[in-house]
Amino acid sequence: MPEGRLGELEEHLEGVHYSRIGGTGGGRLKVSGWIDAGLDELGEAYERDLFERHAPEGGHLG
């Protein structure tokens, strides 16, 4: 979400407990000293771990 729209999100979250723990920018995801990974790496891991490991042969669902 663009920084300029955070106020809009916060309005919708009024009364809901939440914490902002990190963000993306410049091609990286950084979370308070826990994660610092490239978005390309995360995309590859997502595709590999979700689809290739849990899908039938060939890695295709449906």
C-alpha positions in Angstrom: 0.0 0.0 0.0 1.4 3.4 -0.9 2.5 5.5 2.1 0.1 8.2 1.1 -2.9 5.8 1.7 -2.0 4.6 5.2 -4.4 7.2 6.8 -7.2 5.7 4.8 -6.4 2.2 6.0 -6.1 3.4 9.6 -9.6 4.8 9.3 -10.9 1.4 8.3 -9.0 -0.2 11.1 -10.5 2.0 13.8 -11.2 -0.1 16.8 -9.1 -3.0 15.6 -5.7 -3.8 17.2 -2.9 -3.9 14.7 0.8 -3.3 14.4 2.8 -2.1 11.5 5.8 -4.5 11.5 7.4 -3.8 8.2 7.1 -2.8 4.6 8.3 -3.2 1.1 10.3 -0.8 -1.1 13.2 -0.8 -3.4 12.6 -4.4 -4.2 13.0 -5.7 -0.7 10.8 -6.8 2.3 12.2 -5.7 5.7 10.6 -6.5 9.0 12.2 -5.1 12.1 15.5 -6.9 11.9 13.8 -10.3 11.4 13.5 -10.4 7.6 15.5 -8.7 4.9 14.8 -10.4 1.6 14.5 -9.5 -2.0 11.0 -9.5 -3.5 12.2 -11.7 -6.3 13.5 -14.3 -3.8 10.2 -14.2 -1.9 8.2 -14.7 -5.1 10.3 -17.7 -6.1 9.9 -19.2 -2.6 6.2 -18.6 -2.7 5.8 -20.4 -6.1 8.1 -23.2 -5.2 6.8 -23.9 -1.7 3.1 -23.4 -2.3 2.7 -24.8 -5.8 5.5 -27.2 -6.6 5.5 -29.0 -3.2 1.8 -29.3 -2.7 0.5 -29.7 -6.3 0.2 -32.9 -8.4 3.1 -33.8 -10.7 4.1 -30.9 -12.9 3.3 -28.3 -10.2 -0.2 -27.4 -11.6 -3.4 -27.1 -9.6 -6.8 -27.6 -11.2 
